[in-house]
């Protein structure tokens, strides 16, 4: 008798076909994490979206020479 095949599992690190960018990990203190969560909820975003927005705005200011 043949064995049952386990279903294929995709991992978080699997390449996604429509992804444009590359993943980055942030290690935050508990206080900063709570603050990020608070501000993200106020704006209706998740923590990843808000942190991405903050980083992109900071990089744009750096390019303009205002940072």
C-alpha positions as CSV (number, residue, x, y, z in Angstrom):
1,X,0.0,0.0,0.0
2,X,1.2,3.5,-0.8
3,X,1.6,6.0,2.0
4,X,-0.5,9.2,2.2
5,X,1.3,12.2,1.0
6,X,1.6,15.1,3.4
7,X,0.1,18.4,2.1
8,X,2.7,20.9,0.8
9,X,3.4,23.6,3.3
10,X,4.6,27.0,2.3
11,X,7.0,28.7,4.7
12,X,7.3,32.4,5.5
13,X,10.6,32.5,3.7
14,X,9.2,31.0,0.5
15,X,9.5,33.3,-2.5
16,X,6.2,34.9,-3.5
17,X,5.8,35.4,-7.2
18,X,4.2,38.9,-7.0
19,X,6.5,40.3,-4.3
20,X,8.5,43.3,-5.5
21,X,10.7,44.0,-2.4
22,X,12.7,42.0,0.1
23,X,11.9,41.2,3.7
24,X,13.6,43.0,6.6
25,X,13.4,42.0,10.2
26,X,13.3,44.6,13.1
27,X,14.2,43.7,16.6
28,X,12.3,46.1,18.9
29,X,12.2,46.6,22.6
30,X,8.9,45.9,24.3
31,X,8.2,49.6,24.8
32,X,8.8,50.5,21.2
33,X,6.8,47.5,20.0
34,X,3.8,48.6,22.1
35,X,4.1,52.2,20.9
36,X,4.3,51.0,17.3
37,X,1.2,48.8,17.8
38,X,-0.6,51.8,19.4
39,X,0.1,54.1,16.5
40,X,-0.6,51.5,13.9
41,X,-4.0,50.8,15.3
42,X,-4.8,54.5,15.5
43,X,-4.1,54.7,11.7
44,X,-5.9,51.5,10.8
45,X,-2.6,49.8,9.7
46,X,-0.7,46.8,10.9
47,X,2.8,47.2,12.4
48,X,4.6,46.1,9.3
49,X,2.8,48.7,7.1
50,X,3.4,51.5,9.6
51,X,7.1,50.6,10.1
52,X,7.5,50.4,6.3
53,X,5.9,53.8,5.9
54,X,8.1,55.4,8.6
55,X,11.3,53.9,7.0
56,X,10.3,55.1,3.5
57,X,9.6,58.6,4.7
58,X,12.9,58.7,6.6
59,X,14.8,57.5,3.5
60,X,13.0,60.1,1.3
61,X,14.1,62.9,3.8
62,X,17.7,61.6,3.6
63,X,17.7,61.7,-0.2
64,X,16.4,65.3,0.0
65,X,19.2,66.2,2.4
66,X,16.8,67.2,5.2
67,X,17.7,64.4,7.6
